[in-house]
Amino acid sequence: MKKAGLLLALSIVSLLLKPLDTAATATSYSGDATVQFTGNHPKQVMDPENPGNPADPGDSPSTDRQLRFDFVPQINFGEAEISDTDQTYYGHAQLFKDDTGARGNFIQVSDFRDKSTGWALQIKQETQFQNQSAKNQKLKGAVLSFDQSWSNSLNDPATAPTVSKEVIRLLNIGETYNLAEAKPQKGEGTWSIIFGASVSNDKNRADTLRPKLDEKNNPILDPAFNNQPIYENQAVSLFIPAKGAKEPGNYQTVLTWILSELP
């Protein structure tokens, strides 16, 4: 991962004090110490549940402004049997290429503007799930949902952005939905907006991760993450109704994550 450099330049004015004659009047001196920062804040993805620990979730799109995305998730629902009944499938939890455990899917936002006016995080589903090679290309009625939202940071919880307490259902393709909002003087620094949590979280969040097993109840492994076991995150779901044609193949959609400065 390419990191932007942070250059720290220190300028210290020192003062050497000599012993005074005991008959002389006592005099005091003072000196100044200054610190000047130049460059950009380094971009580093952190463990969303333990934000003091760097983590490696692999490649991800990011942006490079003072208000920026450090990480956005790429959500995968894996394989499923075609069914003629209503079905709900769960997204794979976030895995990492280091020893960080499985986590809820998350977005990491950083705000290092000198005068933060606040920010808003939104999501838009650009298309219905579709398979271009299928006769019936779209999964009609499929609904993607995000639940169990929370935020985490090393910063003061009193400055946390507000997240939705309701299930966010992307019912209308092309419509923008609010995920989080930071009022002025809040949301500064680096924050993770997380959907769901692991059993090891220390914020008393409900455990939403379940091991994904094959037909013999063996863990399914992910070769992209050093063959770690895959977990399903019940906070990220895809509902597919019984009605509507489905064909074997890969169905995909496009999610747009939007980070906006508040006026």
C-alpha positions in Angstrom: 0.0 0.0 0.0 1.5 3.3 -1.0 1.6 5.8 1.9 1.8 9.6 1.8 4.8 10.9 3.7 4.5 13.0 6.9 7.5 15.3 7.5 8.0 16.5 11.1 10.2 19.5 11.4 11.3 20.5 14.9 12.7 23.9 15.8 13.8 24.2 19.5 15.3 27.4 21.0 17.5 26.4 23.9 18.8 28.6 26.7 21.9 28.0 28.7 21.7 29.4 32.2 24.9 30.3 34.1 25.2 30.3 37.9 24.3 33.7 39.4 26.4 35.6 42.0 24.7 35.1 45.3 24.6 38.9 45.8 23.0 39.5 42.5 19.3 40.0 41.9 17.6 36.8 40.7 16.6 36.9 37.0 14.6 34.5 35.0 14.7 33.7 31.3 12.4 31.8 29.0 12.8 30.3 25.6 10.3 29.1 23.0 9.8 25.7 21.5 7.8 25.3 18.3 6.8 22.4 16.1 5.8 22.6 12.5 4.1 19.8 10.5 4.4 19.6 6.8 3.2 17.1 4.2 0.1 14.8 4.5 -1.2 12.5 7.1 -0.2 8.9 6.3 -2.9 6.7 4.9 -3.1 3.5 7.0 -6.1 1.2 7.4 -6.7 0.3 11.0 -8.5 -2.6 12.7 -12.0 -1.3 13.0 -12.5 -2.9 16.3 -9.1 -2.0 17.7 -8.3 1.3 15.9 -4.8 1.6 17.5 -3.7 -1.5 15.4 -2.8 -1.2 11.7 -4.4 -3.9 9.5 -4.0 -5.1 6.0 -7.4 -5.8 4.3 -5.7 -6.0 0.8 -6.2 -3.5 -2.0 -9.1 -1.1 -2.0 -10.1 2.1 -3.7 -9.2 5.2 -1.7 -8.9 9.0 -2.2 -6.1 11.4 -1.3 -7.7 14.7 -0.1 -7.7 16.0 3.4 -11.2 14.6 3.7 -10.9 11.1 2.2 -11.8 7.5 2.0 -9.0 5.3 3.3 -10.9 2.0 2.7 -14.2 0.8 1.3 -15.4 -2.8 1.3 -15.8 -5.1 -1.6 -18.8 -7.2 -0.6 -19.1 -10.8 -1.8 -22.1 -13.2 -1.1 -20.3 -16.3 -2.4 -22.2 -19.2 -4.0 -25.8 -20.2 -3.4 -28.2 -22.8 -4.8 -31.0 -21.5 -7.0 -34.2 -21.6 -4.9 -37.9 -21.3 -5.7 -38.6 -19.8 -2.2 -37.7 -16.4 -0.7 -34.0 -16.4 0.4 -31.8 -14.1 2.4 -28.0 -14.4 1.9 -25.3 -12.8 4.0 -22.2 -11.0 2.8 -18.7 -12.4 3.7 -17.2 -10.6 6.6 -14.0 -8.6 6.1 -10.8 -10.7 6.3 -7.3 -9.4 6.5 -3.9 -10.5 5.1 -2.3 -10.3 8.5 -3.3 -11.7 11.9 -6.3 -9.4 12.4 -9.4 -11.5 12.9 -12.6 -11.4 10.8 -14.5 -8.2 11.2 -17.8 -6.6 10.2 -17.7 -4.9 6.8 -16.5 -1.3 7.2 -15.6 2.0 5.6 -12.7 4.1 6.9 -13.0 7.8 6.6 -10.3 10.4 7.5 -10.9 14.2 8.0 -7.7 16.2 8.4 -9.0 19.6 7.2 -7.8 22.6 9.1 -11.3 23.8 9.6 -13.7 20.9 9.4 -17.2 21.7 8.5 -18.4 18.1 9.0 -19.1 15.4 6.5 -21.7 13.0 5.2 -21.3 9.4 4.1 -23.8 8.0 1.7 -24.3 5.0 -0.6 -26.0 4.4 -3.9 -26.7 1.2 -5.8 -26.2 1.9 -9.4 -27.8 -1.2 -10.9 -29.8 -4.2 -9.9 -27.8 -7.4 -9.5 -27.4 -8.7 -13.0 -25.8 -11.4 -15.1 -25.0 -10.1 -18.6 -24.8 -13.6 -20.0 -28.1 -14.8 -18.7 -31.4 -14.7 -20.6 -33.1 -13.0 -17.7 -30.2 -10.7 -16.7 -31.6 -9.0 -13.5 -32.5 -10.4 -10.1 -35.9 -8.7 -9.9 -36.9 -7.6 -6.4 -33.4 -8.3 -4.9 -32.7 -5.9 -2.0 -29.4 -5.2 -0.4 -29.4 -4.2 3.3 -27.0 -2.9 5.9 -27.7 -3.2 9.6 -26.0 -2.9 13.1 -24.2 0.3 12.2 -21.6 1.8 14.6 -18.5 4.0 14.5 -15.1 3.5 16.2 -11.9 5.6 16.5 -9.1 6.4 18.8 -10.7 9.9 19.1 -13.1 11.0 21.8 -16.4 9.1 21.4 -18.2 12.5 22.1 -17.0 13.6 18.7 -18.2 10.5 16.8 -20.3 10.8 13.7 -24.0 9.9 13.9 -24.9 6.5 12.3 -28.2 5.1 11.4 -30.0 3.0 14.1 -32.3 1.6 11.5 -31.7 -1.1 8.8 -30.6 0.6 5.6 -32.4 -1.1 2.8 -31.5 -0.1 -0.7 -35.0 -0.4 -2.1 -34.7 2.0 -5.0 -31.9 1.6 -7.5 -30.1 4.9 -8.1 -31.3 6.5 -4.9 -28.8 7.9 -2.4 -29.0 6.6 1.2 -27.4 8.2 4.3 -25.0 6.0 6.3 -23.3 8.5 8.6 -23.1 12.2 9.3 -20.5 14.3 11.3 -21.6 17.7 12.4 -19.0 20.5 12.5 -16.3 19.8 15.1 -17.1 16.1 14.9 -15.8 13.2 12.9 -12.3 14.7 12.8 -9.3 12.4 12.4 -9.9 8.8 11.4 -13.1 6.9 11.9 -14.5 3.5 10.9 -18.2 3.1 10.1 -18.9 -0.6 10.7 -21.7 -3.0 10.0 -21.8 -5.8 12.5 -19.0 -7.0 14.8 -17.0 -10.0 15.9 -17.4 -11.7 19.2 -14.1 -10.2 20.4 -15.2 -6.6 20.1 -15.0 -4.6 23.4 -17.9 -2.2 22.7 -20.7 -4.7 23.7 -21.8 -4.9 20.1 -23.8 -8.0 19.1 -21.8 -10.7 17.4 -23.0 -10.9 13.8 -20.4 -13.2 12.3 -21.0 -16.9 11.6 -18.6 -19.5 10.1 -19.5 -20.4 6.5 -19.6 -24.2 6.2 -19.9 -26.6 3.3 -22.3 -29.5 3.0 -20.1 -31.6 5.4 -20.0 -28.8 8.0 -16.4 -28.0 7.2 -15.2 -24.4 7.2 -15.0 -22.8 3.7 -11.6 -21.2 3.2 -10.7 -18.0 1.2 -7.5 -18.5 -0.8 -7.3 -14.7 -1.3 -6.7 -14.3 2.4 -4.2 -17.1 3.1 -6.9 -19.7 3.3 -8.5 -18.2 6.3 -12.1 -19.4 7.2 -14.9 -17.3 5.7 -17.5 -15.8 8.0 -20.9 -14.6 7.0 -21.8 -11.2 8.4 -25.5 -11.1 9.2 -25.4 -7.3 9.3 -25.0 -7.2 5.5 -27.8 -9.1 3.7 -29.3 -9.7 0.2 -32.9 -10.7 0.0 -34.0 -12.4 -3.2 -37.7 -13.2 -3.6 -39.0 -16.5 -4.9 -40.7 -14.8 -7.9 -38.4 -13.8 -10.8 -36.2 -15.9 -13.0 -32.8 -16.9 -11.9 -30.1 -18.7 -13.9 -26.7 -20.2 -13.0 -24.0 -17.6 -13.2 -22.4 -14.6 -11.5 -24.8 -11.7 -10.6 -23.2 -8.4 -9.8 -24.1 -4.8 -8.9 -22.2 -1.5 -8.5 -22.1 0.4 -5.2 -21.1 4.0 -5.1 -19.8 5.4 -1.8 -20.2 9.1 -1.4 -18.2 11.3 1.0 -19.4 14.9 1.0 -18.3 18.1 2.9 -21.2 19.6 4.8 -21.8 23.3 4.1 
